[in-house]
Amino acid sequence: MAAIEQAIITWIHLVSAAIWVGGSLFIGIVFSPILKTMSNSIEERMQIMIRVGRRFNKIAVPSLIILMATGLYTSHQLLSKPDILVETSYGNFLIIKIILVILLIITYAVHVRVIRKDVEDKIMSNKMPEEQIQKLRKKIIILGEVTVVLSVAILFFAALLDAGV
């Protein structure tokens, strides 16, 4: 792969990571705590979070797909040599990173399943009991935290791979 091609692929990968991880961190660390000060109503907070989540997903999901595609493209030669994967620290870190990405995809899929369209519609139309919203909110918070932890861990392993450790 030519140096300029590698630089462009890496740049696209980094921009996509910035969108996915940065957006997730912003929502979890900045937006959610501020949201608590904006409204005492859990229904209203959930409605706002749904609107933010829908908007974020329009750029986050394509970014995640691009991240995976550029990651696979960058590592495709190494992935075709299983002996290197298991016999080198680089290969071991790549395997760990791939496992973390799979866990991230599973976590995100569960998140999408928990807060699917019909559930969002019930919340948006105030047709979900507060007790049910509270339970749903706890699940969403846990899934969000797991998503952020996995995303940051993936970044750490990307740094290890980039450093050639």
C-alpha positions in Angstrom: 0.0 0.0 0.0 1.4 3.4 -1.0 2.2 5.8 1.8 -0.4 8.4 0.7 -3.0 5.6 0.5 -2.1 4.5 4.0 -2.3 8.0 5.3 -5.7 8.6 3.8 -7.1 5.3 5.2 -5.6 6.1 8.6 -7.1 9.6 8.5 -10.5 8.3 7.7 -10.2 5.7 10.4 -9.2 8.4 13.0 -12.0 10.8 12.0 -14.5 8.0 12.3 -13.1 7.1 15.7 -13.3 10.7 16.8 -17.0 10.8 15.8 -17.9 7.5 17.4 -15.9 7.7 20.6 -16.0 11.5 21.0 -19.7 11.6 20.5 -20.3 8.7 23.0 -18.1 10.3 25.6 -19.8 13.7 25.1 -23.2 12.2 25.5 -22.2 10.2 28.6 -20.0 12.7 30.4 -21.3 16.1 29.3 -24.8 15.9 27.9 -26.5 13.4 30.3 -25.4 15.2 33.5 -26.5 18.6 32.1 -29.8 17.0 31.0 -30.6 16.3 34.7 -30.5 20.0 35.4 -32.7 20.9 32.4 -35.8 19.0 33.5 -37.1 17.2 36.6 -39.3 15.0 34.4 -37.8 11.7 33.6 -40.2 11.4 30.6 -39.0 14.7 29.2 -35.3 13.8 29.7 -35.8 10.5 27.9 -37.6 12.3 25.1 -34.7 14.7 24.7 -32.2 11.9 24.9 -34.1 10.0 22.2 -34.0 13.0 19.9 -30.3 13.4 20.6 -29.6 9.7 20.1 -31.5 9.6 16.8 -29.5 12.6 15.5 -26.2 11.2 16.8 -26.9 7.8 15.2 -27.2 9.4 11.8 -23.4 10.0 11.9 -22.3 7.5 14.5 -23.5 4.3 12.8 -21.9 5.2 9.5 -18.7 6.2 11.4 -18.7 2.8 13.2 -19.1 1.0 9.8 -16.3 3.0 8.3 -14.1 2.3 11.3 -14.6 -1.4 10.9 -14.1 -1.3 7.1 -10.9 0.8 7.3 -9.7 -1.4 10.2 -10.3 -4.6 8.2 -8.7 -3.0 5.1 -5.6 -2.0 7.0 -5.2 -5.4 8.7 -6.4 -7.7 5.9 -2.8 -8.9 5.0 -2.1 -9.8 8.6 -5.5 -11.5 9.1 -4.6 -13.8 6.2 -1.6 -15.1 8.1 -2.9 -16.8 11.2 0.5 -17.8 12.4 1.5 -14.1 12.7 -1.7 -13.4 14.6 -0.9 -15.9 17.4 2.9 -15.7 17.4 3.5 -11.9 17.7 2.4 -9.3 20.2 1.0 -7.3 17.3 -1.1 -10.2 16.3 -2.3 -10.8 19.8 -3.2 -7.1 20.3 -5.1 -7.2 17.0 -7.1 -10.3 18.1 -8.0 -8.5 21.4 -9.0 -5.4 19.5 -11.2 -7.5 17.1 -12.8 -9.3 20.1 -13.5 -5.9 21.7 -15.0 -4.6 18.4 -17.3 -7.7 18.3 -18.4 -7.0 21.9 -19.0 -3.4 21.0 -21.2 -4.4 18.1 -23.1 -6.8 20.3 -23.6 -4.2 23.0 -24.8 -1.7 20.5 -27.2 -4.2 19.0 -28.6 -4.9 22.4 -28.9 -1.1 23.0 -30.8 -0.8 19.7 -33.0 -3.7 20.6 -33.8 -2.3 24.1 -34.7 1.2 22.8 -36.3 0.1 19.5 -38.7 2.3 17.5 -41.9 1.2 19.2 -40.4 1.9 22.6 -39.2 5.3 21.5 -42.6 6.1 20.1 -44.3 5.2 23.4 -41.9 7.4 25.3 -42.3 10.3 22.8 -46.1 10.1 23.0 -46.1 9.8 26.9 -47.6 6.4 26.7 -45.1 4.6 28.9 -45.5 4.4 32.7 -42.8 6.1 34.7 -41.8 2.8 36.4 -41.1 1.2 33.0 -39.2 4.3 31.9 -37.0 4.1 35.0 -36.2 0.4 34.3 -35.5 1.2 30.7 -33.3 4.2 31.7 -31.1 2.0 33.9 -30.6 -0.5 31.1 -29.7 2.3 28.7 -27.2 3.8 31.1 -25.5 0.5 31.6 -25.3 -0.2 27.9 -24.0 3.3 27.3 -21.3 2.9 29.9 -20.3 -0.5 28.5 -20.2 1.0 25.0 -17.9 3.9 26.1 -15.6 1.6 28.1 -15.3 -0.8 25.1 -14.7 2.1 22.7 -11.9 3.6 24.9 -10.3 0.1 25.3 -10.4 -0.3 21.5 -8.6 3.0 21.2 -5.9 1.8 23.6 -5.3 -1.3 21.6 -5.2 0.8 18.4 -2.5 2.9 20.0 -0.6 -0.2 20.9 -0.8 -1.5 17.3 0.2 1.9 16.0 3.2 2.0 18.3 4.2 -1.5 17.0 4.3 -2.9 20.5 
